[in-house]
Amino acid sequence: MLFWILTGLSVLGLFSQRYGLQPLTLALILRSIYHLGIGNTLILLGSLNLINKIVFVVSFVGNNGTFIMGYKAMVMDVEFNYHLAYVLTSTLGLFVHELFYSILLFDLIYREETLFNVIKSVTRNGRSILLTALLALILVYLFSIVGFLCLKEDFIMEVDPLAQIAAAPQQDEASQDFMNSCSTDGVSCTAETQEVAAAEEEEADSERACDTLLMCIVTVLNHGLRNGGGVGDVLRKPSKNEPLFAARVVYDLLFYFIVIIIVLNLIFGVIIDTFADLRSEKQKKEEVLKTTCFICGLERDKFDNKTVSFEEHIKLEHNIWNYLYFIVLVREKNKTDYTGPESYVAHMIKNNNLDWFPRMQAMSLVITDGDGEQNEMRMLQDKLSSTMKVVTTLTTQLTELKEQMTEQRKRRQRMGFVDVQAGGSAALPPSAAGGNHQMYKS
């Protein structure tokens, strides 16, 4: 039933062109387990995995030129060593024991970036973590010395010894004590034996853990760092009437505040901050890939209100896989068959020069910008023509206005001159007239 369900899911996945092979592979594995058994299926899958990995390593070495770089480069190449260890583990799982296949589960960390960041959060600031851990060891050593010198009697641990180990010595000691302490009276012998047995049982449930400095260091390091309250949680509970009660309280509090709260939280803080930084870097990288073209570096807002959208640009114009295919073509093609652009790109790739990438440029934006400039030029020309017509009209009207004002001024001057002459003749006396003067003389 599971086989046919997964087969149907794989068929549906093949129609959608995504996630079709995974259900089919799982269905075939389940079918093989049902018919061949788990052991034979594991051998079959291990053989296929080993062959696939060997082919991959050979291809990896050929593409990177690992053997050409020399043995030192091969040893220092972490990725090559990882794949080589993968092949070795697969071989051990196939020919030695199947439990070696469990080591291959760590390949999930290598493939998944989130899990890989968890490992990098520890290794990225490894020096800081190691120095802080060294500080913790120094403090544990100092507290161990204080406990060994002053609080040796408080290091009494409750233990659960194995029955086979603890039974034989106790029986020997009990029989020896019974033979030495028994009297002729059977009742007193039985009572003493019961008391001795109870005392030995109490002693067997507890041990002194600080008789030597080494045992003190091991006890403080083991129980002190693993308990939430420090080493005071596992030591003997003192009475308030004891003379070293105050010293014991100070000892427990100092260990709790210095080692548990400060030093261990420093280590955890470094790891958590590093993981947060890696996560923010990953989110920032994903955001850049979503909003910026990987090839040209143009952002999404540059394609707003354009004929080509950003999605069409990164899918058709600057498809990252097309550039990768072109690089592979240039590397695999014979140099004598190069065209002019291919020779130029091959030379750039050899020199690790990326100037052949269209940085901050796109054909769609160039065409769109050119059309926009032409439209703007036409609009400017139309505006200039209309402005020239308006200026010509205004100039004509201004000329006509000047002519009208000139004619009016001349008309006014003529009228003023006539008025002046008429007024002057009316103001003269009769003797000033010629006729009256002649009449006066005669």
PyMOL commands that set and color helices and strands:
alter all, ss='L'
color gray80, all
select helices_A, chain A and resi 2-15+21-36+38-64+66-69+71-76+78-95+98-111+113-123+126-150+152-154+163-181+186-204+213-226+231-233+245-291+300-303+310-317+320-332+335-337+340-350+363-426+430-432+434-441
alter helices_A, ss='H'
color red, helices_A
select strands_A, chain A and resi 156-158+206-208
alter strands_A, ss='S'
color yellow, strands_A
deselect
rebuild
show_as cartoon
